Amino acid sequence: MQHIDSNLIETDLPSRMNYLLDFLQWDPAKDGPLIEACKPVLAPIVNDIVDAVYDHLLKYDITAAVFAPAQSQSSDGTESVQVDNLHRDHANIKFRKDFLKAYLVRLVSNHDWTAHSKFWSYIDMVGKVHTGSMDSGLKHRKDRPALFVEYRDINLLLGWVENAVTDVVMGVEALDVQTKLDILKALNKYWWIQNDLFARHYMVNLGSARLAEDPNAGLKGMVVAANPFKPEKITSAIVASVSTAVMFGAFWAFSG
């Protein structure tokens, strides 16, 4: 049985990433390149992708509300407005779109998917900044208003993305069922890594508090069956769909 230091993975990101990647059976040599393979289709349609993401978020006042305050303290045209006045071409939305575009480029351009990758550090900082933190480490957030998004909405957006992409992958006729499963499993690994690097900043110290109350709290008697499924092929066929690129953008629409 492998020992995991529960305190260390809360304070040391590479240690946490080692645990996450190992637990999810992430293969940097296969799963990472699958994401990178989306770059050829992403570049020419990035504007359409970003518009689609924000159109969806602007359907609900509760998700649009985060865009209503002025997005910057500088004279960049953003301003505090009523939620009903927001639309895809509003200055506040355009301000966010620029950061989403930059993220998409960074995502598909990454080549280091190991536990010590600077990319994971970047995602971790993005997760932290959404809790209203003023010291997330993101340079572009310096001297800007605090950004707080309910974890509820972060989690819901992940679910929306996962559902949409499942439909897309299963609808690609050129792929056999096994290959579709391989792709969906690889994508799910990445999404749940993202989810953890958001959630950990919302749930900070909750685990420590529970252990303080009950030092013996933990996993007891759990039996985990081995998974016989071993993906043997990675395909980039999924990049043929515009919706695949959309799913990468959607989870990060609140970023900036």
Number of C-alpha atoms within 10 A of each C-alpha: 3 4 5 12 11 12 11 12 16 16 10 10 17 18 17 21 21 16 16 18 18 12 10 15 12 20 15 15 12 16 21 20 20 21 23 18 17 23 18 12 16 25 15 10 13 20 14 13 24 25 17 16 23 23 13 14 20 19 11 12 15 12 20 21 17 16 26 20 16 19 23 19 12 10 7 12 14 20 17 12 15 13 18 12 8 18 16 18 12 15 18 23 21 18 19 19 23 14 16 26 19 12 20 21 15 15 18 21 15 15 16 15 19 18 20 14 14 14 17 20 17 17 19 24 19 22 26 24 23 23 19 16 17 17 13 18 16 16 8 9 18 13 11 14 15 16 20 14 16 14 18 8 14 20 14 12 21 19 13 13 20 18 12 15 21 17 11 16 22 17 11 15 9 10 15 10 12 11 19 22 16 18 23 16 15 21 20 14 19 16 18 14 19 19 19 16 23 23 18 15 19 17 10 11 12 11 13 14 11 13 13 11 9 10 10 10 11 9 7 7 6 6 7 6 6 6 6 6 7 7 14 9 10 15 16 13 17 25 20 14 16 17 20 21 26 23 22 25 26 21 23 24 21 26 18 21
